[in-house]
Amino acid sequence: MRCLVAPTSAMGYSRLYLDHLAGAESAGRFYSVPSIDQSAQNLDRASHDRDRMASILEKQNRLFGASDETQVNIERLRDKNSLCMFAGQQAGLFGGPLLVMMKALGIVKAARLYSRQLGRPVIPIFWIGGDDHDFDEINHTFVLDRRTSPVRVTYGALPEHRPPASEIVFRDADELNRAKELLRKTLGDTDFTGELYRLIDNAYTCQDTFVSAFGKFMSALTGELGLVFFSPGDAEVKRHAVPFFEAVLDKQEELHQRLEESNRQIVQSGYHIQVEKSENATHLFYNREGRRPILRAGDRFAVGNQLLLKAELTDRIRTEPERFSPDVMTRPVLQSYLFPVLSQKAGPSELAYLAQTDRIFELFDLTPPFYVARPSATLVEKRFAELMHRGHIEFGEVTGDIEQVVNRILSQTFPADVQKGFALLREDIEYHIEKFTSETLGFDPALEKSAQQTFGRIDFALKNFEGKVFAAHKKKSSDVRDRIYRLHNALFPERRLQERSLNVCSFLSRYGLDFVSFLYENLDSEETAHQVIDLTEFSS
């Protein structure tokens, strides 16, 4: 069973994202390709080195343990009529948050749908953020323990400098084993955990990087679906990207002008700027003893503590391209330089910064893809679905002040005779004070105000006492309160949507690896509302 919840700002969505979902013209103007059909027509006029990229994908996915279905999809890239469907994410520990799996499954379903619509091959490709260097973003994940409390699992061995994820190796065996052991201790042992823990042990080894481990883990879970994985942190990819890196350097003035104009129009439309970049940014990074931004410095370029002329920097691009990578603004353009990107499924933050980049594709003789929102969902296990049904608890209540839900549920179980007693007591006191006041006003009419104040103090004290009695009832009903808080932790952990926090292992440990197939069948890739998926049927 699945129900839909309209996305709102209360769920953490920006106005730009909500307007984009609603099809508002004010947001649509920042996404120049309006449909799949238009995107396909644009790509028919484009040129890509398909054979080279197919060979790179073959090599990478062979390392990830790709299935036959995936290899078939890679081979389809060589067909000049084929197109690509993209989503991407950083290489988070043990697969990262649940939204990663939803993106992955979403593009597989969308690729099959668009292939039928267009009558041509559409290949689903997941871009692993191999160039990303934000270690604090990828080194941890959250799972629920057996009391439904979120537990943070971290690989805490800091890498030297700030290398990209594709170079961060799990060298610290003790730290890796500690993270795995905490995961096992938290999830416990079930009929399904043996297979899950073996998969994790095979993917996450001391010889693997964050990217290769992520690729192995995700490829094993999605293999039969034919999903292709790609990491830009590959020397051959960088050699192929040399003309693109040079073009970014050559077009600095136009690049900055277009980004500034886009940002100005976004602000004028009442929206926020998702990514703020320095006016000195070149929108390229250089990786030597850590990944650092290349900055403009007059007629030179600052690379770490070195100042280089443009010719010198260009020479480095040609001789050591593996050290260069795009920033968040130029990464989507590089994606379309490498592949015939029909469409990209993106989350709220991604769609916000993609609005900033739309105008720069033309500088590189490229067109942006058709951008669509990724599927978003919360998974509700049987025990929580039953609690919500019995208590008439709506999903929106769970994402709000959970104490209000506790109070509402407990007020329904508050003894009726006690409630009635307080009401009668208040009426009785009010009656006698009014009677006594009317009898004494003959002494001095000015006493009426004092009588009203007296009743106010008595009524306040009575309500305060009633509140304390209800608090005692709440304390006595701790079991009900605990169950509601467990519901909150399961559906809105760390006060964030479940998909943004919980790792998929929380569900794989209880339902087995076949859970991925269940999620694939029940997730609507084209739905823009938040999907609440009841797992009762899968549990039974």
C-alpha positions as CSV (number, residue, x, y, z in Angstrom):
1,M,0.0,0.0,0.0
2,R,1.2,3.5,-0.9
3,C,-0.1,6.9,-0.1
4,L,1.1,10.3,-1.2
5,V,1.9,13.4,0.8
6,A,2.2,16.8,-0.9
7,P,5.7,18.2,-0.4
8,T,5.8,21.3,1.8
9,S,8.3,23.7,3.3
10,A,7.7,22.0,6.7
11,M,9.4,18.9,5.1
12,G,12.6,21.0,4.4
13,Y,11.8,21.9,0.8
14,S,12.7,25.3,-0.7
15,R,10.3,27.5,-2.5
16,L,12.2,27.1,-5.8
17,Y,11.9,23.3,-5.5
18,L,8.2,23.5,-4.7
19,D,7.6,25.9,-7.5
20,H,9.5,23.6,-9.9
21,L,7.3,20.7,-8.9
22,A,4.2,22.8,-9.4
23,G,5.2,23.7,-12.9
24,A,5.4,27.4,-12.0
25,E,6.7,29.6,-14.8
26,S,8.8,31.6,-12.3
27,A,10.8,28.4,-11.6
28,G,10.6,26.8,-15.0
29,R,12.5,29.7,-16.7
30,F,15.7,28.4,-15.0
31,Y,15.4,25.0,-16.7
32,S,15.6,25.5,-20.4
33,V,14.8,22.0,-21.6
34,P,11.1,21.4,-21.0
35,S,10.6,17.7,-22.0
36,I,12.2,14.4,-22.7
37,D,11.3,14.8,-26.4
38,Q,13.1,18.1,-26.7
39,S,16.1,16.8,-24.9
40,A,16.3,13.8,-27.3
41,Q,16.1,16.1,-30.3
42,N,18.9,18.3,-28.9
43,L,21.2,15.2,-28.4
44,D,20.6,14.1,-32.0
45,R,22.7,17.1,-33.0
46,A,25.5,16.4,-30.4
47,S,28.6,14.3,-30.7
48,H,30.1,12.0,-28.0
49,D,33.0,9.5,-28.0
50,R,30.7,6.6,-27.1
51,D,33.2,3.8,-27.7
52,R,35.7,5.4,-25.3
53,M,33.2,6.0,-22.6
54,A,31.8,2.5,-23.0
55,S,35.3,1.0,-22.6
56,I,35.7,3.1,-19.4
57,L,32.4,1.9,-18.0
58,E,33.3,-1.7,-18.8
59,K,36.5,-1.4,-16.9
60,Q,34.9,0.3,-13.9
61,N,31.9,-1.9,-13.7
62,R,34.0,-5.1,-14.0
63,L,35.8,-3.9,-10.9
64,F,32.4,-3.5,-9.2
65,G,31.4,-7.0,-10.1
66,A,28.8,-6.0,-12.7
67,S,26.0,-8.3,-13.7
68,D,25.4,-9.5,-17.3
69,E,22.5,-7.1,-17.5
70,T,24.7,-4.2,-16.6
71,Q,27.3,-5.2,-19.2
72,V,24.5,-5.4,-21.9
73,N,23.5,-1.8,-21.0
74,I,27.1,-0.6,-21.2
75,E,27.4,-2.1,-24.7
76,R,24.2,-0.2,-25.7
77,L,26.1,3.1,-25.2
78,R,28.0,2.3,-28.4
79,D,24.8,2.6,-30.4
80,K,24.6,6.2,-31.6
81,N,20.9,6.2,-31.1
82,S,21.1,5.5,-27.4
83,L,20.7,8.0,-24.6
84,C,21.5,8.1,-20.9
85,M,19.5,8.7,-17.7
86,F,21.5,10.0,-14.8
87,A,21.4,10.4,-11.0
88,G,24.3,10.7,-8.6
89,Q,25.5,10.9,-5.1
90,Q,28.6,10.8,-2.9
91,A,30.1,7.4,-2.0
92,G,28.6,7.2,1.5
93,L,29.7,4.6,4.0
94,F,27.8,1.3,3.5
95,G,25.9,2.8,0.6
96,G,25.0,6.1,2.3
97,P,21.4,7.2,3.1
98,L,18.3,5.5,1.8
99,L,17.8,8.2,-0.8
100,V,20.8,6.8,-2.7
101,M,18.9,3.5,-3.4
102,M,15.8,5.5,-4.3
103,K,17.8,7.5,-6.9
104,A,19.3,4.3,-8.2
105,L,16.0,2.5,-8.6
106,G,14.3,5.6,-9.8
107,I,16.6,6.0,-12.9
108,V,16.3,2.3,-13.8
109,K,12.5,2.6,-13.9
110,A,12.6,6.0,-15.6
111,A,15.1,4.7,-18.3
112,R,12.8,1.9,-19.2
113,L,9.8,4.2,-19.3
114,Y,11.6,6.8,-21.5
115,S,13.0,4.0,-23.7
116,R,9.4,2.9,-24.5
117,Q,8.3,6.5,-25.0
118,L,11.1,7.4,-27.4
119,G,11.5,4.0,-29.1
120,R,15.3,4.0,-28.5
121,P,17.7,2.7,-25.8
122,V,18.0,4.7,-22.6
123,I,20.8,3.6,-20.2
124,P,20.5,4.2,-16.5
125,I,23.9,5.5,-15.1
126,F,24.6,6.3,-11.5
127,W,27.4,9.0,-11.1
128,I,29.4,8.2,-8.0
129,G,30.9,11.4,-6.6
130,G,34.5,10.1,-6.9
131,D,36.0,13.6,-7.2
132,D,34.3,14.8,-4.0
133,H,36.6,15.5,-1.1
134,D,34.2,16.1,1.8
135,F,35.2,13.2,4.1
136,D,32.9,14.3,6.9
137,E,29.9,13.8,4.5
138,I,30.8,10.2,3.5
139,N,32.5,8.7,6.5
140,H,29.3,7.8,8.5
141,T,25.8,6.5,8.2
142,F,22.8,5.9,10.5
143,V,21.0,2.7,11.3
144,L,18.2,1.9,13.8
145,D,19.0,-0.3,16.8
146,R,16.4,-2.8,18.1
147,R,14.8,-0.1,20.2
148,T,14.4,2.1,17.1
149,S,17.0,4.6,18.2
150,P,19.3,6.1,15.5
151,V,22.9,5.0,15.9
152,R,25.7,6.7,14.0
153,V,28.3,4.3,12.5
154,T,31.5,6.0,11.5
155,Y,34.8,5.2,9.8
156,G,36.9,7.8,11.6
157,A,40.4,7.3,10.3
158,L,41.1,10.7,8.8
159,P,42.9,10.7,5.5
160,E,46.0,12.8,5.1
161,H,45.3,16.1,3.4
162,R,41.9,16.3,1.6
163,P,42.0,13.7,-1.2
164,P,39.0,12.9,-3.4
165,A,36.8,10.0,-2.4
166,S,38.3,7.9,-5.2
167,E,41.7,8.0,-3.5
168,I,40.5,7.4,0.2
169,V,41.4,3.8,0.9
170,F,40.1,2.0,4.0
171,R,43.7,1.5,5.2
172,D,42.9,1.4,8.9
173,A,41.8,-2.2,9.4
174,D,41.0,-1.7,13.1
175,E,38.8,1.3,12.3
176,L,37.0,-0.5,9.5
177,N,36.4,-3.5,11.6
178,R,35.2,-1.3,14.5
179,A,32.6,0.3,12.1
180,K,31.5,-3.1,10.8
181,E,31.2,-4.5,14.3
182,L,29.1,-1.5,15.5
183,L,26.8,-2.0,12.5
184,R,26.4,-5.7,13.4
185,K,25.9,-5.0,17.0
186,T,23.3,-2.4,16.2
187,L,21.3,-4.4,13.6
188,G,21.7,-7.7,15.5
189,D,21.3,-11.1,13.9
190,T,18.3,-12.1,11.8
191,D,17.5,-14.7,9.1
192,F,18.9,-12.2,6.6
193,T,22.0,-10.6,8.2
194,G,24.4,-13.3,7.4
195,E,24.1,-12.6,3.6
196,L,24.2,-8.8,4.3
197,Y,27.3,-8.9,6.4
198,R,29.1,-11.1,3.9
199,L,28.2,-8.6,1.2
200,I,29.6,-5.8,3.3
201,D,32.8,-7.7,4.1
202,N,33.4,-8.4,0.4
203,A,32.8,-4.8,-0.7
204,Y,34.5,-3.0,2.2
205,T,38.1,-4.2,2.5
206,C,41.4,-2.5,3.3
207,Q,42.3,-2.5,-0.4
208,D,39.2,-0.6,-1.4
209,T,38.5,3.1,-1.7
210,F,35.2,4.7,-0.7
211,V,34.3,4.7,-4.4
212,S,35.2,1.1,-5.2
213,A,33.5,-0.3,-2.0
214,F,30.4,1.8,-2.7
215,G,30.4,0.5,-6.3
216,K,30.7,-3.1,-5.3
217,F,28.0,-2.8,-2.6
218,M,25.5,-1.1,-4.8
219,S,26.2,-3.2,-7.9
220,A,25.6,-6.4,-5.9
221,L,22.2,-5.0,-4.7
222,T,21.0,-3.7,-8.1
223,G,22.8,-6.0,-10.5
224,E,19.8,-7.8,-12.0
225,L,18.3,-4.4,-12.9
226,G,21.2,-3.5,-15.2
227,L,22.2,-0.3,-13.4
228,V,25.5,1.1,-14.6
229,F,27.9,2.9,-12.2
230,F,30.4,5.6,-13.1
231,S,33.1,7.4,-11.2
232,P,34.9,10.5,-12.7
233,G,37.9,9.8,-10.5
234,D,39.5,7.8,-13.2
235,A,42.7,8.7,-15.1
236,E,41.3,7.7,-18.5
237,V,38.2,9.9,-17.8
238,K,40.4,12.9,-17.0
239,R,42.4,12.4,-20.2
240,H,39.2,12.4,-22.2
241,A,38.1,15.6,-20.3
242,V,41.3,17.6,-21.2
243,P,39.5,19.7,-23.9
244,F,36.7,20.4,-21.4
245,F,39.1,21.6,-18.6
246,E,40.9,23.8,-21.2
247,A,37.6,25.3,-22.3
248,V,36.7,26.1,-18.7
249,L,40.0,27.9,-18.4
250,D,39.6,29.8,-21.7
251,K,36.0,30.9,-21.0
252,Q,36.5,32.3,-17.5
253,E,34.9,35.7,-18.2
254,E,31.9,34.4,-20.0
255,L,31.4,31.7,-17.4
256,H,31.4,34.2,-14.5
257,Q,29.1,36.6,-16.4
258,R,26.5,33.8,-17.1
259,L,26.6,32.5,-13.5
260,E,26.3,36.0,-12.1
261,E,23.3,36.7,-14.4
262,S,21.6,33.5,-13.4
263,N,22.1,34.2,-9.8
264,R,20.8,37.7,-10.2
265,Q,17.6,36.5,-11.9
266,I,17.1,33.7,-9.3
267,V,17.2,36.3,-6.5
268,Q,15.0,38.7,-8.3
269,S,12.4,35.9,-8.7
270,G,12.4,35.6,-4.9
271,Y,14.4,32.4,-4.7
272,H,17.6,31.5,-2.8
273,I,21.1,30.9,-4.2
274,Q,21.9,27.3,-3.3
275,V,25.7,27.5,-4.0
276,E,27.7,30.7,-3.3
277,K,31.0,30.8,-5.1
278,S,33.9,33.2,-4.8
279,E,34.3,35.7,-7.6
280,N,37.8,34.4,-7.9
281,A,36.7,30.8,-8.5
282,T,37.7,29.1,-11.7
283,H,35.2,26.3,-11.1
284,L,38.1,23.8,-11.3
285,F,40.0,21.9,-8.6
286,Y,43.6,20.7,-8.5
287,N,44.6,17.6,-6.5
288,R,48.1,17.5,-5.1
289,E,48.5,16.8,-1.4
290,G,44.7,17.4,-1.2
291,R,42.0,18.6,-3.5
292,R,42.0,22.4,-3.6
293,P,40.1,25.0,-5.7
294,I,42.0,26.9,-8.4
295,L,41.5,30.6,-7.9
296,R,41.9,33.6,-10.3
297,A,44.6,36.0,-9.1
298,G,44.8,38.9,-11.6
299,D,46.4,37.6,-14.8
300,R,47.5,34.4,-13.0
301,F,46.0,31.4,-11.2
302,A,46.5,30.4,-7.6
303,V,47.1,26.7,-7.2
304,G,47.7,26.1,-3.5
305,N,50.6,28.4,-2.7
306,Q,51.8,28.6,-6.3
307,L,50.9,31.3,-8.9
308,L,50.8,30.1,-12.5
309,L,50.3,31.8,-15.8
310,K,47.4,30.6,-17.9
311,A,49.8,28.9,-20.3
312,E,51.5,27.1,-17.4
313,L,48.1,25.9,-16.0
314,T,47.1,24.8,-19.5
315,D,50.3,22.8,-19.8
316,R,49.5,21.0,-16.4
317,I,46.0,20.1,-17.7
318,R,47.6,18.5,-20.7
319,T,50.4,16.7,-18.9
320,E,48.6,15.7,-15.6
321,P,44.9,15.8,-16.3
322,E,44.2,13.2,-13.5
323,R,44.9,16.0,-11.0
324,F,42.0,18.2,-12.3
325,S,38.3,18.0,-11.6
326,P,35.2,20.3,-11.9
327,D,33.5,22.0,-9.1
328,V,29.7,21.8,-8.3
329,M,28.9,24.3,-11.1
330,T,30.8,22.7,-13.9
331,R,30.3,19.0,-12.9
332,P,26.9,18.8,-14.6
333,V,28.4,20.2,-17.8
334,L,31.2,17.7,-17.7
335,Q,28.6,15.0,-17.4
336,S,27.0,16.1,-20.6
337,Y,30.4,16.5,-22.3
338,L,31.1,12.8,-21.5
339,F,27.7,11.3,-22.1
340,P,24.5,11.9,-24.2
341,V,22.5,12.8,-21.1
342,L,18.8,12.7,-21.8
343,S,17.6,13.4,-18.3
344,Q,18.8,13.7,-14.7
345,K,16.8,12.9,-11.6
346,A,17.8,15.3,-8.8
347,G,17.0,16.1,-5.3
348,P,15.8,19.4,-3.9
349,S,19.3,20.9,-3.3
350,E,20.5,19.6,-6.6
351,L,17.6,21.1,-8.5
352,A,18.4,24.4,-6.8
353,Y,22.0,24.6,-7.9
354,L,21.2,23.2,-11.4
355,A,19.0,26.3,-11.9
356,Q,22.2,28.3,-11.5
357,T,24.1,26.2,-14.1
358,D,21.6,26.0,-17.0
359,R,22.9,29.0,-18.9
360,I,26.5,27.8,-19.0
361,F,26.0,24.7,-21.1
362,E,25.8,26.8,-24.3
363,L,29.4,28.0,-23.7
364,F,30.6,24.5,-24.3
365,D,28.3,23.8,-27.3
366,L,26.2,21.6,-25.1
367,T,22.6,21.6,-24.0
368,P,21.4,20.8,-20.5
369,P,19.3,17.6,-20.0
370,F,15.7,17.5,-18.9
371,Y,15.7,17.8,-15.1
372,V,13.2,15.9,-13.0
373,A,12.8,15.4,-9.3
374,R,14.0,12.1,-7.9
375,P,11.4,9.9,-6.2
376,S,11.1,10.6,-2.5
377,A,9.7,8.1,0.0
378,T,9.3,7.0,3.6
379,L,9.1,3.3,4.4
380,V,6.6,2.3,7.2
381,E,7.1,-1.1,8.8
382,K,4.0,-3.1,9.8
383,R,4.1,-2.3,13.6
384,F,4.3,1.4,12.8
385,A,1.6,1.3,10.1
386,E,-0.7,-0.4,12.7
387,L,0.1,2.3,15.3
388,M,-0.6,5.1,12.9
389,H,-3.9,3.4,11.9
390,R,-5.1,2.9,15.5
391,G,-4.1,6.4,16.6
392,H,-5.3,8.1,13.4
393,I,-1.8,9.5,13.1
394,E,-1.0,11.4,9.9
395,F,2.4,11.4,8.3
396,G,2.6,15.2,8.7
397,E,2.1,14.9,12.4
398,V,5.2,12.6,12.7
399,T,7.3,15.2,11.0
400,G,6.1,18.0,13.3
401,D,6.1,18.3,17.1
402,I,5.8,14.7,18.2
403,E,4.8,15.8,21.8
404,Q,1.6,17.1,20.3
405,V,0.9,13.6,18.9
406,V,1.7,12.1,22.3
407,N,-0.7,14.5,24.1
408,R,-3.5,13.9,21.6
409,I,-3.3,10.1,21.9
410,L,-3.0,10.2,25.7
411,S,-5.9,12.7,26.0
412,Q,-8.1,10.0,24.5
413,T,-7.1,7.6,27.3
414,F,-7.3,10.2,30.1
415,P,-10.0,8.9,32.6
416,A,-13.3,10.4,31.7
417,D,-14.4,10.8,35.4
418,V,-11.3,12.8,36.2
419,Q,-11.8,15.1,33.2
420,K,-15.5,15.5,34.1
421,G,-14.6,16.1,37.8
422,F,-12.3,19.0,36.9
423,A,-15.0,20.5,34.7
424,L,-17.7,20.3,37.4
425,L,-15.3,21.6,40.0
426,R,-14.5,24.6,37.9
427,E,-18.2,25.3,37.2
428,D,-19.0,24.9,41.0
429,I,-16.3,27.3,42.0
430,E,-17.3,29.8,39.4
431,Y,-21.0,29.6,40.5
432,H,-20.2,30.2,44.2
433,I,-17.8,33.0,43.6
434,E,-20.3,34.8,41.3
435,K,-23.0,34.3,44.0
436,F,-20.8,35.4,46.8
437,T,-19.6,38.4,44.8
438,S,-23.2,39.6,44.0
439,E,-24.0,39.4,47.7
440,T,-21.0,41.5,48.8
441,L,-21.0,44.2,46.2
442,G,-23.5,46.1,48.3
443,F,-20.7,46.9,50.7
444,D,-18.6,48.5,47.9
445,P,-19.2,48.1,44.1
446,A,-15.4,48.5,43.5
447,L,-14.9,45.0,45.0
448,E,-16.1,43.5,41.7
449,K,-12.7,43.9,40.1
450,S,-11.0,42.3,43.1
451,A,-13.5,39.4,42.9
452,Q,-12.7,38.8,39.2
453,Q,-9.0,38.7,40.0
454,T,-9.5,36.3,42.8
455,F,-11.5,33.9,40.5
456,G,-8.7,34.3,37.9
457,R,-6.1,33.2,40.3
458,I,-8.2,30.2,41.5
459,D,-8.9,29.2,37.9
460,F,-5.2,29.4,37.0
461,A,-4.2,27.3,39.9
462,L,-6.9,24.7,39.0
463,K,-5.8,24.5,35.4
464,N,-2.2,24.2,36.6
465,F,-3.2,21.3,38.9
466,E,-5.1,19.7,36.0
467,G,-2.0,19.9,33.9
468,K,0.1,18.2,36.6
469,V,-2.5,15.4,36.8
470,F,-2.3,14.9,33.0
471,A,1.5,14.9,33.2
472,A,1.3,12.2,35.8
473,H,-1.0,10.3,33.4
474,K,1.6,10.7,30.6
475,K,4.3,9.4,32.9
476,K,2.2,6.4,33.9
477,S,1.5,5.8,30.2
478,S,5.2,5.6,29.3
479,D,4.6,2.6,27.0
480,V,2.3,4.5,24.7
481,R,4.7,7.4,24.7
482,D,7.7,5.2,23.9
483,R,5.9,3.6,21.0
484,I,5.0,7.0,19.5
485,Y,8.6,8.2,19.9
486,R,9.8,5.0,18.2
487,L,7.5,5.8,15.3
488,H,9.0,9.3,15.2
489,N,12.6,7.8,15.2
490,A,11.7,5.4,12.4
491,L,10.0,7.9,10.1
492,F,11.7,11.1,11.0
493,P,15.1,10.2,12.5
494,E,17.4,13.1,13.7
495,R,14.4,15.4,12.7
496,R,15.0,14.6,9.0
497,L,13.1,12.6,6.5
498,Q,14.0,9.0,6.8
499,E,15.5,8.8,3.3
500,R,18.0,11.5,4.2
501,S,19.3,9.8,7.3
502,L,18.8,6.0,7.6
503,N,21.0,3.5,5.7
504,V,19.3,0.9,3.6
505,C,20.9,-1.8,5.8
506,S,18.3,-1.0,8.5
507,F,15.8,-2.7,6.1
508,L,18.0,-5.2,4.4
509,S,18.8,-6.7,7.8
510,R,15.1,-7.3,8.6
511,Y,13.8,-8.2,5.1
512,G,16.7,-9.5,3.2
513,L,18.4,-8.5,-0.1
514,D,15.1,-9.1,-1.9
515,F,13.9,-6.0,-0.3
516,V,15.5,-4.1,-3.1
517,S,13.2,-5.8,-5.6
518,F,10.2,-4.9,-3.5
519,L,11.2,-1.3,-3.3
520,Y,11.8,-1.2,-7.1
521,E,8.3,-2.5,-7.7
522,N,6.6,-0.2,-5.3
523,L,8.5,3.1,-5.9
524,D,6.9,5.3,-8.5
525,S,9.9,6.9,-10.4
526,E,7.8,9.7,-11.9
527,E,5.8,10.7,-8.8
528,T,6.8,14.1,-7.4
529,A,4.8,13.9,-4.1
530,H,6.4,12.2,-1.1
531,Q,5.5,8.5,-1.2
532,V,4.6,6.7,2.1
533,I,5.1,3.0,1.4
534,D,3.5,0.5,3.8
535,L,5.7,-2.5,4.3
536,T,3.0,-4.6,5.9
537,E,2.5,-6.7,2.7
538,F,6.2,-7.4,2.4
539,S,6.4,-8.3,6.1
540,S,3.6,-10.8,6.0
